[in-house]
Amino acid sequence: MAEKIVEQQAPGQAGAGAKQENDGMTLSAFFDIMRKHVITIIITFLVVLGAVITMTAMSPVEYTTTSQLFATYNDSSDGTANSSEQNSGSSYIMSQIKSYPVLTTTQSVLQPVIEDLGLHTSVAQLKEQINVTNPTNTAFVNISVTDDDSAQAADIANAVAKSLSSVVENNLYASGSHSSVKLSIVQPAVSPNAPSSPKWKLNILIGIAGGLIIGVFAALLKDVLSKRIQDDDEIGEYINAPIIGRIPDEELLNNTKPVVISEPGSPVAEDFRRVRTNLSFMAPVEDTACRLIVVTSTGASEGKTTTSVNIAASLAENGAKVLLIDADLRHPSVANKLDIDGSAGLTHVLSGQASVKDVVQRYWKPNLHVMPAGPKPPNASALLNSPIMVELLNNAIERYDYVLIDTAPMVVANDAVIFVRRGGSLVMVCRRDQTLKRDLREISDELTTLDLPVNGVIFNCARESKKSLEHSNYYYYYSDRSKDHKKRRFSLK
């Protein structure tokens, strides 16, 4: 287990070291972000793909067909032109044919088409349906027409080709009855069998690629804008401390009894036993055999009291003499969590109204003692810094194997510092989707300034990995209440 503690320290230390040495994102960090926000990626991908499919389905169906013409030199010598004249004619055609794409969309060419086919459209509207090209260094003119009717698209393409040929041969160059350029339809347009738009395959491929890219950017943006800790791997970026326990979001933790009492065979009970083992490797108070464990959190509602009472029970289960002190005098909660009388407690001892033996209660086992906080005092900080508190701690350290102190959240007060300076080991409870990154960083900086280390972090409401689920199935198999408990366990998901 000592080796395990070393291994668990490495991620936090490595994370802090990496942060100092390299602020850039590594490939491993990138994939960690993708894993944390996989739901965001999937939802974004489906939304983008769905939008592309919807837009494609709503797009009008159109057909495109092409008529091809070829330009030749129409000499006036009845075929007796010499090679020099033919070369000159070819050069003339190549210079003129470049202007034919523009010529095709003029009123001189398109108006006859509208009249011949009886189209209910204007020249400008018909122009939008036509695309004319002249492939580089060729004498070809390609006239492509797009229409929602395949037969009409072919009719328009052929009619435009015929009209262009007529304009070129009879109106454009002719002086009298002869034109130097002749346009011949070498490939008439035919009615297309399949629509040219919308392009389903291309659009779906674009939707898939776009969905993945946008999904990745959404995940990165969400990670950058996220204000709360989402994964235990993030903790090492803000505080240099090992993860000594991962506690899942478990319904059993809402009970008024610790899980090692209510469900000793449950996986979450084993999680707290793992924390118990890790705590046993923390250094005891100097010149004593007692370990002073100070439990705190960054803010409220992160589960520090639930964690404290469960750790205390798991330590007592192993035979250790344990004292749990509720030192969160501003918001006492240990008594309520254990369903015991909290009317008298630490406040009365520190104010001189009662002795320790008057307020300490035995719970579950003879070796587990609990000191509630008592009523809220107006001067909590003064009481916790009083000589009576020092004497109380000294006596407790001499009598117990473990003294657990549940203190106020660090954003509320730094009461935990009082007990850590006495030789305590500081354990920070962080909760997924609750602990603020800003608060964690500020507390880490404050503790660094005070030269006080965080000895361990317990990550609350952790996501269950595949391995932990396999362990869960193992424990459920051997549990007498496996069916009922499993039903309760997964009903919250």
matplotlib code that plots the C-alpha trace (Angstrom):
import matplotlib.pyplot as plt

x = [0.0, 3.0, 3.8, 0.2, 0.5, 3.6, 1.8, -1.2, 1.1, 2.6, -0.3, -0.8, 2.9, 3.4, 0.4, 1.9, 5.3, 3.9, 2.1, 5.2, 7.4, 5.0, 1.9, 1.1, -1.5, -0.1, -1.7, -2.6, -4.3, -6.2, -7.6, -8.4, -10.5, -12.2, -13.0, -14.5, -16.7, -17.6, -21.3, -20.9, -19.0, -21.8, -24.6, -22.8, -22.1, -25.7, -27.0, -24.7, -25.4, -29.1, -29.1, -27.2, -29.6, -32.6, -31.3, -30.5, -34.0, -35.6, -33.4, -35.3, -34.5, -32.8, -31.5, -28.5, -27.7, -25.1, -25.1, -21.7, -20.7, -17.6, -16.3, -14.8, -13.4, -15.9, -13.7, -15.0, -12.8, -15.0, -12.4, -9.4, -7.8, -4.1, -2.4, -1.5, -5.2, -6.2, -3.7, -4.9, -8.5, -7.7, -6.0, -9.0, -11.4, -9.3, -9.3, -13.1, -14.4, -13.2, -16.0, -18.8, -19.6, -20.6, -22.3, -24.5, -26.1, -27.1, -30.6, -29.7, -29.2, -31.7, -34.8, -35.3, -35.1, -37.8, -40.1, -39.5, -40.1, -42.8, -41.0, -42.7, -39.4, -37.2, -33.8, -32.2, -34.0, -33.0, -29.4, -29.3, -30.0, -27.2, -23.5, -21.3, -17.7, -14.9, -12.3, -8.8, -7.1, -10.1, -12.7, -15.5, -18.4, -20.2, -23.7, -25.1, -28.7, -30.2, -33.9, -36.4, -37.7, -35.2, -36.9, -37.1, -33.5, -32.5, -34.8, -33.4, -29.8, -30.4, -32.4, -29.6, -27.0, -29.1, -29.7, -26.0, -25.0, -27.5, -26.3, -22.7, -23.3, -25.9, -25.8, -22.4, -19.8, -21.7, -21.4, -23.9, -24.6, -21.3, -19.7, -16.1, -17.0, -19.4, -20.7, -21.9, -23.7, -21.6, -23.3, -26.9, -28.3, -30.3, -32.8, -30.8, -32.1, -30.7, -30.9, -27.7, -28.9, -29.1, -25.9, -26.8, -23.5, -21.4, -23.6, -23.6, -19.8, -19.6, -22.0, -19.9, -16.7, -18.1, -19.9, -16.7, -14.7, -17.3, -17.8, -14.1, -14.1, -17.2, -15.5, -12.3, -14.4, -16.5, -13.3, -11.8, -15.0, -15.8, -15.6, -16.0, -13.8, -15.2, -12.6, -10.0, -7.3, -7.9, -7.1, -3.4, -3.6, -4.6, -3.2, -0.1, -1.6, -2.2, -5.7, -6.2, -9.7, -12.5, -16.0, -18.9, -22.2, -24.0, -27.5, -26.2, -24.3, -27.5, -28.4, -27.8, -25.5, -22.0, -21.8, -19.5, -22.4, -25.4, -23.9, -20.5, -20.3, -21.0, -18.4, -18.6, -17.7, -14.6, -13.8, -13.7, -11.7, -9.2, -9.1, -8.6, -5.6, -4.1, -4.5, -2.6, 0.5, 0.3, 2.7, 1.5, 1.8, 5.4, 6.4, 3.0, 1.3, -1.8, -2.7, -4.5, -6.6, -8.1, -10.9, -12.0, -13.2, -13.0, -16.7, -20.0, -21.9, -18.8, -19.4, -16.7, -19.0, -20.3, -16.7, -15.6, -18.2, -17.6, -13.8, -14.3, -16.5, -14.1, -11.2, -13.1, -14.2, -10.5, -10.2, -8.5, -9.5, -11.1, -12.4, -14.5, -14.7, -17.2, -15.1, -17.3, -18.8, -20.3, -22.4, -22.4, -23.6, -22.0, -24.8, -27.5, -25.5, -25.2, -28.7, -27.3, -28.0, -26.1, -27.4, -24.1, -20.7, -17.4, -18.8, -19.7, -16.2, -14.4, -16.6, -16.0, -19.7, -19.0, -16.1, -15.1, -16.6, -19.9, -20.2, -18.4, -20.7, -20.0, -21.2, -21.6, -18.5, -16.8, -13.7, -15.6, -16.3, -18.0, -17.9, -20.7, -20.2, -23.0, -24.8, -23.4, -21.2, -20.8, -17.0, -16.1, -12.6, -11.7, -12.9, -10.9, -7.7, -8.2, -5.8, -8.6, -8.7, -5.0, -5.4, -8.3, -6.2, -3.2, -5.4, -7.1, -3.9, -2.6, -5.8, -6.7, -5.1, -6.9, -8.4, -10.6, -11.6, -14.3, -13.6, -15.3, -14.8, -11.7, -13.6, -15.5, -12.6, -9.1, -9.8, -8.1, -4.8, -5.0, -5.1, -2.6, 0.0, -0.5, 0.8, -2.3, -2.5, -4.8, -7.3, -9.2, -12.6, -13.4, -16.7, -17.3, -19.2, -19.2, -15.7, -14.8, -11.4, -10.9, -11.4, -9.2, -6.4, -6.7, -6.7, -3.7, -1.8, -2.8, -1.6, 1.7, 2.2, 1.6, 4.0, 1.3, 0.9, -2.3, -1.6, -4.4, -7.5, -10.7, -12.6, -16.4, -19.1, -16.4, -17.6, -17.4, -15.0, -15.5, -13.1, -15.1, -18.4, -16.8, -15.9, -19.4, -20.9, -18.5, -19.7, -23.4, -23.0, -21.9, -24.3, -27.4, -29.3, -27.8, -31.0, -32.6, -29.3, -28.4, -31.8, -31.4, -27.8, -28.7, -32.1, -30.2, -28.4]
y = [0.0, 2.3, 1.9, 2.8, 6.0, 6.9, 6.2, 8.3, 11.2, 11.2, 12.5, 15.5, 16.3, 15.7, 17.9, 20.8, 20.2, 20.1, 23.3, 25.0, 23.6, 23.8, 25.8, 24.3, 21.5, 18.0, 15.4, 13.5, 16.6, 17.1, 13.6, 14.0, 17.1, 15.1, 12.3, 14.7, 16.4, 13.4, 14.1, 17.7, 16.4, 13.8, 16.3, 18.9, 16.3, 15.1, 18.7, 19.7, 16.5, 16.8, 20.5, 19.5, 16.7, 18.9, 21.7, 19.1, 17.6, 21.0, 22.1, 22.1, 19.3, 20.5, 19.0, 20.1, 19.2, 20.5, 21.3, 21.5, 23.6, 23.6, 26.7, 26.5, 29.0, 29.6, 30.7, 32.4, 30.5, 27.4, 25.2, 26.5, 28.5, 27.9, 27.0, 30.5, 31.5, 28.5, 29.4, 32.9, 31.8, 29.5, 32.3, 34.5, 31.9, 31.4, 35.1, 35.5, 32.4, 33.7, 36.3, 33.7, 32.8, 36.4, 36.7, 33.7, 35.4, 38.6, 39.5, 39.0, 35.3, 34.6, 36.6, 34.3, 31.3, 32.7, 33.4, 30.0, 27.9, 30.1, 30.5, 32.6, 34.2, 37.3, 37.4, 38.1, 35.1, 32.8, 34.1, 32.7, 29.2, 29.2, 28.5, 28.9, 27.9, 27.8, 25.2, 26.7, 26.5, 24.8, 25.8, 24.3, 26.2, 24.3, 25.6, 24.1, 24.8, 24.0, 23.7, 21.9, 20.0, 17.7, 17.9, 21.6, 21.9, 20.0, 22.1, 25.3, 24.2, 23.2, 26.3, 28.5, 26.7, 27.1, 30.8, 31.5, 29.8, 31.9, 35.1, 34.3, 33.2, 35.7, 38.8, 39.2, 39.0, 38.8, 41.5, 40.4, 36.7, 35.2, 34.9, 34.1, 31.8, 28.9, 27.2, 23.6, 21.7, 18.6, 17.3, 18.2, 18.3, 15.3, 15.0, 14.0, 10.9, 12.0, 15.4, 17.5, 19.1, 18.5, 16.4, 14.0, 12.1, 15.2, 17.1, 14.2, 13.9, 17.6, 17.3, 14.4, 16.3, 19.6, 18.0, 16.4, 19.6, 21.8, 19.2, 19.3, 23.1, 23.1, 20.7, 22.9, 26.0, 24.4, 23.3, 26.8, 28.5, 25.8, 27.3, 24.1, 21.0, 18.2, 15.5, 14.5, 15.0, 18.7, 19.0, 18.7, 21.8, 23.9, 22.2, 20.0, 17.1, 13.4, 11.9, 9.6, 8.7, 8.8, 8.6, 8.1, 9.8, 7.2, 7.2, 5.4, 8.5, 10.4, 8.1, 9.1, 6.1, 5.8, 3.3, 0.9, 0.5, 0.5, -1.4, -2.8, -4.9, -2.1, -0.7, 2.8, 1.3, -0.2, 3.3, 4.7, 1.7, 2.6, 6.2, 4.7, 2.8, 5.8, 7.9, 5.4, 6.3, 10.0, 11.1, 11.2, 14.3, 14.8, 12.7, 10.9, 7.9, 9.9, 11.2, 14.5, 14.6, 18.0, 17.7, 20.8, 21.9, 24.9, 25.9, 24.6, 21.6, 19.6, 16.7, 17.3, 16.4, 13.2, 12.3, 13.0, 10.8, 8.0, 8.1, 8.1, 5.0, 3.2, 3.9, 2.7, -0.4, -1.3, -1.1, 2.3, 4.7, 7.6, 11.1, 13.1, 16.8, 19.1, 22.3, 23.9, 26.2, 28.5, 25.7, 22.6, 19.5, 16.3, 15.8, 16.0, 13.8, 11.1, 11.8, 12.3, 15.0, 18.2, 20.6, 20.4, 20.3, 22.0, 25.5, 24.7, 23.3, 26.3, 28.8, 27.0, 25.9, 22.1, 19.6, 17.3, 14.2, 16.0, 16.5, 13.6, 10.8, 7.2, 6.1, 2.6, 1.2, 1.9, 3.1, 5.8, 9.0, 12.1, 15.7, 17.8, 21.5, 22.6, 25.9, 28.5, 31.0, 34.7, 34.4, 31.2, 32.2, 33.4, 30.2, 28.0, 30.0, 29.9, 28.1, 25.8, 24.5, 23.9, 22.0, 20.0, 18.9, 18.0, 15.7, 14.2, 13.4, 11.6, 9.4, 8.6, 6.9, 9.3, 12.7, 13.9, 17.5, 18.7, 22.4, 25.2, 25.5, 27.5, 30.2, 30.8, 30.8, 29.4, 27.6, 24.5, 26.3, 26.3, 22.6, 21.9, 24.1, 21.8, 18.9, 17.9, 16.5, 18.6, 16.6, 18.6, 17.4, 18.5, 17.7, 17.2, 20.1, 21.9, 23.0, 26.3, 26.3, 29.9, 29.1, 26.1, 28.1, 30.9, 28.5, 26.7, 30.0, 30.9, 27.6, 27.9, 31.4, 29.9, 27.0, 24.5, 21.5, 19.7, 16.1, 14.6, 15.2, 13.2, 13.6, 13.5, 12.4, 11.0, 9.4, 5.7, 4.0, 0.7, -0.9, 0.4, -0.9, -4.3, -4.1, -3.0, -6.1, -8.2, -6.8, -6.9, -10.6, -11.4, -8.9, -10.2, -7.1, -7.1, -6.7, -4.0, -2.1, -2.3, -0.9, 2.0, 2.6, 3.1, 4.8, 8.1, 8.0]
z = [0.0, 0.5, -3.1, -3.9, -2.0, -4.0, -7.2, -6.2, -5.4, -8.7, -10.8, -8.6, -8.5, -12.1, -12.9, -11.0, -12.5, -16.0, -15.4, -14.3, -17.1, -20.0, -20.4, -23.8, -24.2, -24.6, -26.7, -23.5, -22.0, -25.3, -25.2, -21.5, -22.4, -25.2, -22.7, -20.1, -22.6, -24.8, -24.3, -25.5, -28.6, -29.3, -28.9, -31.1, -33.7, -33.8, -34.0, -36.8, -38.8, -38.2, -39.4, -42.5, -43.3, -42.6, -44.9, -47.6, -47.4, -47.6, -50.6, -53.9, -56.3, -59.5, -62.6, -64.7, -68.3, -70.8, -74.5, -76.2, -79.2, -81.3, -83.1, -86.6, -89.1, -91.9, -94.8, -97.9, -100.4, -100.7, -99.0, -101.1, -98.2, -97.8, -94.5, -93.7, -93.8, -91.8, -89.0, -89.1, -88.8, -85.9, -84.0, -84.7, -83.3, -80.1, -79.5, -80.1, -78.3, -74.9, -75.1, -75.9, -72.3, -71.6, -75.0, -74.2, -71.3, -73.2, -74.2, -77.9, -77.2, -74.4, -75.5, -78.6, -76.3, -74.0, -77.0, -78.7, -75.6, -74.2, -70.8, -68.2, -67.0, -67.7, -69.3, -65.9, -64.3, -67.1, -66.9, -63.3, -64.6, -67.1, -66.7, -69.8, -69.9, -72.5, -71.5, -71.7, -75.1, -76.7, -79.3, -77.2, -75.6, -72.8, -71.9, -68.7, -67.6, -64.2, -63.8, -61.5, -64.6, -66.3, -69.7, -69.6, -68.6, -71.7, -73.9, -72.6, -73.0, -76.7, -77.4, -75.9, -78.0, -81.1, -80.4, -79.7, -83.0, -84.9, -83.3, -84.0, -87.6, -88.7, -86.6, -84.9, -87.6, -90.9, -93.4, -95.9, -95.7, -94.5, -91.0, -90.2, -87.2, -87.2, -84.1, -84.4, -81.7, -81.3, -78.1, -77.6, -74.0, -72.9, -70.0, -66.8, -65.0, -61.6, -59.9, -59.6, -56.4, -53.5, -53.2, -50.4, -50.2, -50.3, -47.8, -45.3, -45.5, -44.9, -42.0, -40.4, -40.8, -39.7, -36.7, -35.5, -35.9, -34.3, -31.5, -30.7, -30.6, -28.4, -26.0, -25.9, -25.4, -22.7, -20.9, -21.1, -19.9, -17.2, -13.7, -11.8, -11.4, -13.6, -13.2, -10.6, -13.2, -13.1, -9.4, -10.0, -12.2, -9.2, -6.1, -5.5, -3.6, -4.2, -4.7, -1.7, -2.4, -5.1, -3.8, -6.3, -6.2, -4.0, -2.5, 0.6, 1.6, 2.2, 5.1, 8.8, 9.2, 7.7, 4.9, 6.8, 9.2, 7.0, 4.0, 5.0, 1.9, -0.6, -3.0, -1.5, 1.9, 0.3, -1.1, 2.4, 3.6, 0.9, 2.2, 5.8, 4.6, 2.9, 6.0, 8.0, 6.0, 7.0, 9.7, 13.3, 15.4, 16.5, 19.6, 19.6, 18.0, 17.1, 13.6, 13.6, 10.4, 9.5, 6.9, 5.0, 1.6, -0.6, -0.3, 1.0, -0.1, -1.2, 1.2, 3.8, 6.8, 5.0, 4.3, 7.9, 9.5, 7.1, 7.5, 11.3, 11.2, 8.8, 11.2, 14.2, 12.3, 12.1, 15.9, 16.2, 18.9, 17.1, 18.1, 15.6, 16.5, 14.7, 14.7, 12.0, 14.6, 11.9, 10.4, 12.6, 10.8, 12.3, 14.8, 12.2, 9.8, 12.5, 14.0, 17.5, 20.1, 19.2, 21.8, 23.8, 22.3, 21.5, 22.0, 25.6, 26.3, 24.8, 26.6, 29.9, 30.3, 30.2, 30.3, 27.5, 29.1, 29.3, 25.6, 24.0, 22.9, 22.0, 18.6, 17.2, 18.8, 22.2, 20.4, 18.3, 20.1, 18.7, 19.9, 18.3, 17.8, 20.0, 19.4, 17.0, 18.9, 18.0, 18.2, 16.5, 15.5, 19.0, 20.6, 18.2, 18.8, 22.6, 25.0, 25.9, 22.4, 22.5, 25.8, 24.4, 21.4, 23.5, 25.7, 22.7, 20.9, 24.0, 24.3, 20.7, 17.6, 15.3, 15.9, 13.0, 12.9, 10.6, 9.9, 8.1, 4.3, 3.4, 1.6, 4.8, 7.2, 7.5, 10.8, 9.3, 9.5, 13.4, 13.6, 10.8, 12.6, 15.6, 13.5, 11.7, 8.1, 5.9, 3.7, 1.2, -0.1, -3.7, -5.4, -9.1, -10.6, -7.3, -6.5, -8.1, -9.9, -8.8, -5.2, -5.3, -6.9, -4.4, -1.4, -2.9, -3.1, 0.4, 1.8, -0.1, 1.3, 4.8, 4.0, 4.7, 2.4, 1.5, 2.4, 0.3, -1.7, -1.6, -4.9, -4.2, -6.6, -9.0, -12.2, -12.0, -14.3, -16.0, -13.5, -10.6, -12.1, -12.4, -8.7, -7.9, -9.6, -7.6, -4.3, -5.3, -6.2, -2.6, -0.9, 0.8, -0.4, -3.9, -5.8, -3.7, -3.3, -6.9, -7.8, -5.4, -6.7, -10.3, -9.8, -9.3, -12.6]

ax = plt.figure().add_subplot(projection="3d")
ax.plot(x, y, z, "-o")
ax.set_aspect("equal")
plt.show()
